[in-house]
Amino acid sequence: MAKLFKPMPLDITRLRYGTPGVPWLPTPLCQLWKTESLPNWLASEFVLSGTPSLLDLNSLALEKTSKLLPRIQHYVEFLVRSRQQTIRNIKCFDRTWPRGLRIADIHFSVRSKNLLDDAGFTVNPEELTRTTFGELLDIPGLGVKSLLEIT
């Protein structure tokens, strides 16, 4: 008798930026920059044909490698850092906050958790989904690495 496939629900508490299955670039930024080509070295490194775009970057994160390689991490951080002014008014998330999920349950670094706590997001995590990239970057001590980890 054939077994029915029952997909396991996604356990967000086990995900961590830079590990398999976690996008390298926040979805709103992938959508914003979707027509821009990936650098040749990145396309070559992953043996991509055609003209892969920044929209393909997260597909690479999910399919082609086990973790975020330092060279790619540097590229993603530079990309976001160099465009901080143009992304300030863009919302970080396109979904609502999962009911019952606490920030303390997510595998953020201690630094990111402390920054979110200082900004009041641990008390009201739903506010995080209404936040823009600029608002997060305005939190003292929150830089591009923490921004990418959180978003």
Secondary structure, 3 states (H helix, E strand, C coil): CCCCCCCCCCCHHHCCCCCCCCCCCCHHHHHHCCCCECCHHHHHHCCCCCCCEHHHHHHHHHHCCCCCCHHHHHHHHHHHHHCHHHHCCCECCCCCCCCCCCHHHCCCCHHHHHHHHHCCCCCCHHHHHHCEHHHHHCCCCCCHHHHHHHC
